[in-house]
Amino acid sequence: MFARKIRVEFTEGIEKHPCPLKWLDSFSMRNFTNDSIFDDTLPIADGEMEIGRNVPLEKLRLAMEDWFRRKSYLSKDAQLNVTEQDL
């Protein structure tokens, strides 16, 4: 089910930071995102998640970025980066 590993980081200025596990957990609760496509997401550590094959990376990034901004985790100038890792 969780066939892919991804790295989730945010950039503020020139510094890149892993997204805290707390942020990833908050996003992964379906009752908050209300989108079944993200049911196949599992936060495992700061900046690290495992996801299913059917989870589209760009849609995931956009939804996470929106959620993090609404929760005031990300500043308006910060960028969210989601990259797939080799297994």
TACORNOR-V93300 format. One record per helix or strand of 3 or more residues. SS is the DSSP state (H for helix, E for strand). FROM is the first residue (numbers start at 1). TO is the last residue. If there is no record, write none. Layout:
[[SS/FROM/TO] [SS/FROM/TO]]
This chain:
[[E/4/12] [E/15/18] [H/21/28] [H/30/33] [H/36/40] [E/41/45] [E/48/51] [H/57/70] [E/79/85]]
